[in-house]
Structure formats: C-alpha cells, structure tokens
Amino acid sequence: MIKKLMCLMATMLILVVNSVEGQAPAPELPEYHITPTALKGQLHFFASDFLKGRDTGSPELNIAAEYLASHLRGYGFSHAPGLDSYFQPVNFKRTSPPEEASLTINKTDYLNREDFLLLSGDANAFEGIDAVFAGHGWKDAEAGTDDYEGLDVKGKIVFVLPGPPDNNSPQAVFQAMAQKRQWASEQGAVALIELYRLAFPWNFFVRYFGGSSLVMDPGNAGMSDNALLYGWVREKTDVSNIKDLQEGKTTTVSLRSSGFSEIPLPSQNVIGVIEGTDPELKNEYLMLTAHYDHVGFVPMEEAIDGDYIKNGARDNGMGSIALLNAARVISEAPLKRSVVVMWVTGEEKGLLGSQYYAENPLIPLDKTIFNLNTDGAGYNSKEYVSIFGFGRTGTDEQVTKAVNAAGLKVFPDPAPEQNLFDRSDNVSFAIKGVPAMTFSPGLISFDAEINKYYHQVTDNPESIDYDYMLQYVQSFIFLTQLIGNDTDRPTWIEGDKYFDAGQSLYNR
C-alpha cells in the first residue's frame, strides 16, 4: 500500500511540474505486444542473404511477396475488390540494348556508345528523313508551355534539350524521360533524341543507362506501348549540325537500330483490406503503404569483404516490417475506417508499383482519404522520426502525439534540397489528389552515416538498433489508429502544390 501511495504521489508531482512548465504529459502508448526480439526475427528473414536484395522482378522478391501475403491470410484480411488473391499483378520486362545502332546527322556519323546511345525503341531504320528541333520537348499547361505548338513532327525525328525547361538537375532530367517520350509519340514523331548537356561525363551516363534495364510491360492495364526510338547524342566539336537544327535549317537524319531484346519479369503489389467498424466511416479508406523491393546485388568481383548482397534492412525492410505489424494490430482491433495495406513493387525503379496502382486503383481514390507511406534511406538519429509532408495535410497534431508517445520527436521534412516528398511512393497518390505523407526513420541530413548504408552491401539486419526500431514501429501503428479513428479527414493545406488535385478528386 505504501509503495502504491508513493507511486501515486510521484505521478501527481510529475503532472504538477509539467503543468507549471506549460508542457502536457506525453500521451499514453497502447500496448501492441511487440518486442525488439520479434522485430529482429522478422527483419532477419526479410533482409536476409537468402532474398538476395529483393530486386524488382526477381524470384527472391516474389518469395518476399508470398511471406507478406501469408501473414495477411493469417490475419484475416480480405482480397481487394477485383482480385482473387492478395496480389495485384504488375509486370515488368528486362530490356537489353541493341547490338547495332547508328546515327547520321547530315553527313556526320555518331558512333554507338561513343557519341550516341539508344535507351529504348523497336528495331527500325530511317534513312534521310527530316529532323525538327522542339526546345525541351515539354508541355506545361499551368506555365503556358508547349514546345510542340506550331510544329509538324509527324513522321520526323525530334531533337530536344535535356530535361524540363526549369530544372537541369540530373534527377529532374531522368524523371522527365518517360514523359517526353510519351509526348513525342503522341505528336507522331518516329524518334526522340535528347542533346547531352549534363554536368557529368558521358562515359558515366553510358555506364548507367547503356546496360540492361527494367521497364513496365506495356501489356499492363492502363500502360501504353511506346515503340518510338529514344536516345541521347553527344555533340561533336563541330557543332554546326546541331546549330543548324536549332536555327530551323533543313536537317536530314538517318537512324538505325537492331532493336532491344526483352525478357518478361512478373511482379506484384501485395494488398489486403480490413473493413472498418463505423457504419459511416467504413466507407472511407485509409491506405498504408511501404515498398518491399530493393536493389539486388553487385557482381562478385565488386564484393566488399565477401559481401555482395544489398540486403535493404533500412530501405525498406524497416518500413515493410512496420507495415506488417500494423496489419496485425489492425486485424485484432479494426479501426472505424476501413484500411488498405499495400506493399508496392518497383519503387527502386521509379515508383512503378505505386504509380501502377494509382492508375489502376482497386479502391476508388475518391474514397481513399489518406496515404500513410513508410519508407527511408536509413537513420542518423535515434531521437526522431522524420516526416516528409509535415505541415501539409492537417495531421500534424496526430503525428506529434503518436511519435511523442513512443518516446521520440518529430523531425519535419529533412534535406529539403533532396525533394524527398516527391521521391517516395506517397507522391503517386498525392499527384492524384489523395493527402499523403511518408513516415521515415530519423534522417536529419544526408551525411556519412546515411551513405554508409544507403543502397550498400553494409545495410544488413545485424546493423539495426532494434530498440529504436520498436519505437519507430509503435509510433507508426499509433498514428495509423489516430487517423483511422478520427471523424475528421486529412486535407491538403490551401496553397499546397497538390491542393487543387485534392479539390478535384473529392469534388470540393
């Protein structure tokens, strides 16, 4: 009895001190029956050498998908509408560059890989056809930009400057590639060639893009085929050909390719649904996501101390396991809202799995009220959870409460120069108007500690602090419960770049 009274008095004293200092006591964290040891066991399988780095389209990633689906089955999750399993097929193909390719502008030859590199397109040969210069080959209705306006490019080869007109960073240039191809194809061009004016050496570019690559199979629903030839050319010392082209002078081009070889690689998003308990709110869906792929392994000759597998314990083993534990808790105590859990494929190849779902949703997006994504490059602070999208969706109070309850603090939008919000799967939903954020381990800046593990063979499960991972997982689950049970819906803050898309999606 005396001990109980002493504990009660101590508790009251803490409350009084907090009140005096103007600080509210930390909210109480629910009991989830998760231990560091349990997380360690789960991650040691998920990021094991056995799964060889979970490369997109690999047999090992399919094993990881079966592992996740088996838990959904055990937890009693339903299949998403239109599916007869926990898998939404998302098919890829691995392409290898043509053995023969050549480019001639007027009478100047550009040699394959030395001055010229094809990145995609069917086998074809165009002899002496007209070429057209189309600025950046860019369209932006809001900015009033249309580089194809007034140009007749049908049946012609289009040359363009790299990337979008307002951003020449490598990231922006590479992200623009697919969109520029699509626009050129829609205009009737037979080929698109970008002028190489990037800030790093040509041989780096060739090494990165000149090998085999993974692309979406155009047989996927909602994905259009694009057979036009697409490549890059490095301008020679004599720039007269390109200068004439840019000045609108008559330019003839010959372009030949033996075509890319292709191998199909099936993959899948892993999805399950739990119905909500509230008669009204169960018609609204909270979507929880994490990508479960990583980047595979390096050749044995590039191994470090015999290790050649990029296990991806941090990226995104921690997020995948956090989502797995959230699924178990939600199955045992369903929320007022219905919940969709989804592990997406192909994030490391350009957010492809989430993009595919956003184009082919199994739950209507206007009934999807929020996307809480968990992903991360690693952590360099065990005091924080980093939030990409803090201050943008009206969920700051809930985020802070959940994170504080686990004994951590919120670090909002670190490394703004990296534009991390638009580099994870949350952006696939944000573009459509769904309020979204990414919940990430404590990344304060991209420093040596992050780079030590990010996409490296050192990112092994043995290197994880499982006490910190427990706090991370607990705070993620608590935030899920807070949003899933709140009668108010998250919304984009007025003025946000995705605000108008949200207004349109929800007919506001």
N, C-alpha and C positions, 0 to 999 in steps of 0.2 A: 504493500500500500504506500509506504514512504517513497519507494522508488517511482511509483506511478505519479505521486504528487510532485516530486521533483522534476520529472519529465514534463508534466503539465505546466509547472511554473516556468521552466526553461523555454517552453514553446511560447507561452504568453509574453515572456520577456523579448523574444526574437520578434514577435509581431509588433510589440510596442516600439522597439528600436527601428524596425522597418517603417513604421508609421511616422516616427519622428523625422527620419531621414527622407521621407517622401517616396519611399520605394515600396512597391507592392511585393508581397511574398511570391516566390516562384510558384507557378501553378503545379498542381499535383499530377505526376505522370501515371497513367493507367498501368496496370500490371499485364505484360504481354507474354510472360513465361518464355522469354528468350534469354539465352546465356551467351557469353563470348565463345564458349566451347562449341555450342551448337552452330554458331555462325562460322567458326573456324572449319568445322567439318563440311558445311555446305560449300564454302568458298574453295576449300582444298580440292573438292571434286570439280567445281565449275571452272576453276582456273588451273587445272592440273595439266601436266605434260601430256596426259592421255588425250586431251581435247585439242592439243597442238595449236593453241592460239585462236581457235574458233573462227577461222577465216570465213568470210561470206561465201556461201555456196559449197563449203567443204562438207565431207561426211561427218567430221567432228562437230560442226555447228548443228548438223541435223541430230546428232546424239544429244547435244545440249537442249535442243528443242523438245526432244522426247522426255528428257529429265524434267523440264518445266511443265510440259503437258501432263505428265503422270501425277504431279502434285496438284494441278488444277482438278484432275479427275478425283483424286483422293479428298480434296476439299469440297467437292460437290458443286463446282462451277458449271454453269450451262454453256453450251456452244453458242457462239454469236449467231444472230439470225442469218440464215442462208448457208451456214456451214454444217457439215455432218461430223466435224472433228474440232479440235482446238487449233487447227492450222488454217490460216489464210494463205494460199499459195502465192508466192512472189518469186517468179522465175527469172533467172539471170542467164547470161551466156558469156563464156570467156572467149575473147577475140584475140587473134594473133595477127601481126601486121603483114601486109603483102610482101611476097618475096621480090616482086618487081614493081617499081613505081618511078615515074619521071614527070618532070615539069619543064616546059619551054615557054618563056615569055618573049614574044617577037622571035629573035634568033638566039636568045641566051638560054643555055641549059642550066638547070638547077638539079644537082645530083641528090638522089635519095639518101637521107640521113645526114649528108654533108651540108646541104643548103635548104633542104626541103623534107618535110615529114608529114605523111598522111596519118590521121588519127582514126578515121572511120570511112565507111562507104563500100558499096559493092564494086565488083570488078567492072571496069568500064574503060573506054578510050575515046577521048575527044580531040579531034585534030583541027587546029587552026580556027577555033571559034572565038567569038568576041568576048572580051573581058570588060567588066564595069567596076568602077570604084564606088563604094557606098558608105563612106565615112566610117563609123564604127559598126555599121550594120545593126543599129539599135533602134528600139521603139520605146517610148515612154509617154503615154497619153497625158499624165499629170504635168509633165515638164514640157509638153508640146513638141516632143522629139519624134521624128520618123525619118530615118536616113534613107528609106526606100521611096519616099514621096517624090513623084515625078520621074522615077527611074524605071526603065523597062529592062528587067533582068531575066525574063523568061528564056530558058534555053541557053543562058550565058553563065560564065564563071565570074563570081563576085569576089572582089578583094576588099578587105576591111582592115581598119586599125584594130589593135587588140583591146579586148575588154569593153566595158561600158564607158561612155564619154566622161563621166565624172569621177572615175576611180581606176587608177592604173596599178593598184597593188596586185601581186600575184594571186592572192586569194580571190579578189573580185574578178580578175581576168579568167581564172579557171572556172569559177562558178558560172560565168556568163556563157561558156562554150556551148552547152546544150541548147540554151535559149536562142542563141544566134544562129545555130544550125536550123532550128525549127523555123525561125522567121525567114531565112534564106530559102528553105524548101517551100514554104507557103507562097513565096513570091515567084516560084517557078524556076529558080536557079538550079543548075546541074552540079555546081560545086561551090564551096566557100573556102577561101584561103585568107588566113589572118597574117598580117605582116609582123614579123618578130621584132619587137622593140621593147623587150623586157630587160630588167636590170640585172639579170644573172646570165652566166654563159650559156650559149646554145647547146653545148655538149651536156650540161646538166638537164636541160629541157628534153633532149633526145633520150637521155638515160631514163628519165622519169616516165615519159609518155611513149617511148618507142618500143616498149615490150608488149607482152600480152596484157590485157585489161579486162575488167569485169564491167558489163553494161546490162541494163534492163533488157529482157527479151521482149521485143515488140508484140509478141503473142499475148502478153499480159493485158487484161481488160483495161481499157482506158489509155493504153500506151500506143502511140502511133509509130509506125515504122518510118525510118528516115534514111533512104538509100543514097542520098547525095554524097559526093566525095567531100571530105572535110580535112583540111590540113593547115600547116604553117610554112612560111617561106622566110628564109634569112636573106636579107638584101645584100647584094654583092657590092664591091667597091664602086662599080659603075652603077649609079642609082638612076640612070636615065629612064630605064623601063618603068620603074615604079613612079618616077616623077611624071612621065607622060601619062601613065594611067590615072594618077591623082588629078591631073590637069584636064582629063576628059578626052585625051587624044586617042585615036584608034589604036587598040592593042589586041593582038591575036595571041591565043594561048593554046598549047597542046598539053593535055593532061592524061596520063595513062596509069592504070593500077590493075594488078592481077587479083585484087580483092583480099579481104580479110577472111581467115578461116575461123570457124566458130564451133564451140563445144557447149551444149546446154548444161546449166547448173541449176537444178531446182532448189528453192529455199522457201521460207515461210515466216510469217508473223505468227506468234503464239498468243491466242486470245481466249479469255474466259469472261463470263458475265455472272454477276450476283444481283438478284433483284432487291430493290430497296423495300423498307418496311412501311413507309408512309404512303397512304393512298394517293396523295397528290405528287409528292416529291419523287416517288419511284419512277415517274415518267421522265425524270431528268437524270442524266448520266454523268458521273464523274469518271474521267478517263485517266488511268495511271499507266505510265509508260516507262520503259527502260530498254535500251538496245542491248542485245546479248551477243552480238558479234564482236570480234576483234580483228587483228591484222595478221594472224597466222604465224609464220616462222621465216627465218632467213636461211640461206644455204649454209651447209655445214662449215664451209670454208670461212664464213663470216661469224662463226660462233664465238662467244666470249666465255672463256674458261669452260668450254664444252657445252655451254647453254645456247641453243639456237631457237628456242620457242618463246614467242612474245605472249605470255600467258594471259595478260589483261586482267590481273586481280583488281586493280583500281578502275580500269577503263574496259568494260564497265561491269566487272564482277561484283563490286560492292553495290552498285545500283540494282543489278539483276537480283541479287540475294535480298536486298532491302524490299524490292517489289514482291519477291516470293514470300517473305514473312508477312508483309502487309496483306497478301492474298489469304494467308491462313487466318490471320486475326479477323479480317472482314467476313470470312466464311463462318467463323464461330459467333460473331456478333455483327450481323448485317447492319448497314447504315440506313438512314432514312432515304437517301438517294440510291439509285442503282449504280453499280460500279462496274466498269470495264477495266480489266487488267490486260496489258499487251506488252509483250517483249517483241521488239521490232528487229528485223534483219537489215543488213546493208547500211547501217549508219556510217560505218567507216569508209564506205564507198560513195558517200554523198547524200546521206539521209534518205536512202532509197526506199527502205521499208515503210517508214512513216509517211513519206511522200505518196507511196502507192496506196496506203490506207486512206489518206486524206482525199485522194482522188476516187477511191472506191470504198467509202465508209460502210460498215455493216450496221452501225447505229447512226441514224441521221445526225449530221453535225449540228443542226439547229436544236437538237435535244441533248447535245453534249455540252455541258455548261462550263467545263474547265478541264484542262490537261495539266496534270502534275507529273512532270517528267523527272526522272532521277538519272544523272549522268555525271561524269567527272574525269578530269585528266590526272587526278591524284590529290594529295593534300600536303600542305606545308604548315598547317596549324591545326592542332587538336582542340583548340578553344572554340572553333567556329564551324558553322555550316554556311556555305556560300550560296546565295540565291541570285540566279540570273532572271531578272524580271521583277525584282523587288521594287515596290512603288508604282506598279503599272496596272494591277488588276484588283485593287481594293482588298487584298488578302494579307496586308502587312501585319495586322494585329494577330491574325491566326498563325501566321508564320512565326512571329516572335514568341507567341505563347508556346507553340509546340517545341521550338528549338530551346527556349529557356527551361522548359520543363525537364528536358533531358540533360540539363546542366551545361548547355552550350550557348553561344551567342551567334547572332546573325551578322554575316559579312555581305553587304549588298553589292551586287554587280562588280566583282573584281576585274582587273585588267580590261578596262573599257576599250583600250586600243585593239583588243583581240576580237571585239564584237561577238562575245561568246553566246549571247542570247540567240543570235541567228545562225549558230554553228552546231546546235543540237536539235534533237527531234521535235522539241516544243515548237520550233518555227514552222514546221509543216502544218500544224494546227492553227498557229497564230495567223498565218497568211490567209487562211480561210475565215478568220474572224473569231475563232474559239479563244477565250482568255487562256493564257498558258504561262508556265514558268518552268525553270529547271532547278532542281534541288540537288546540290552538289557538296561533296566533302570539302573541308576547309582549305580552299585555294585562295590565297591572298594576292599572289602575283606569280607570273611565270618566272621562276628562279631555278637555280641549280638543283634544288630538291625535287621540283616538279619534273624537270628534264632528265633527272637521273632514272626515272621510271616510265615516263610518258612514251608509249609505243616502243619500249625497250624490253630486252630479254630479262632484265632485272625485275620486272613487275610480277613477282611471284607471290603466292599466298603467304609464304613464310615471312614476308616483309611487312605484313599488315599489323597494325595495332588493333587487336580485337576488342579491347575495352572501349576504344574510341568508336570502332565500327558499331558496337552495340548502341552507343548514344546516338549515332547517326541514324541507325535503323529505327530506333524508338521514336525519334523526333519526326521522321518521315511518316511513320504509321499514325502518330498522334495528329499530324497535320491533315492526313487523309480523313481521319474521323471528324475533325473540326469542320472541314469544308463539306464533307458528305452529309453532315447532320445539320448544317446551318440553313435556315429557311431563306436567307438572302443569297443571291447568286453573285459570283465574281463577275466583274465587268471591266472592260478596258477604261482606263482613265481618259477623259476627254483630252484630245490633243496627241494621244499616243499614235504612233505610226500605223497601228492596227485597229484603231478606234472605228474608222469608217467601215472596215471589213466586218467588224462585230455588229455594227448597227444594221448593216445589210443582211447579215446571216440571221439575226434574230428579229428582223423586221421592226426595229425600234425607230 
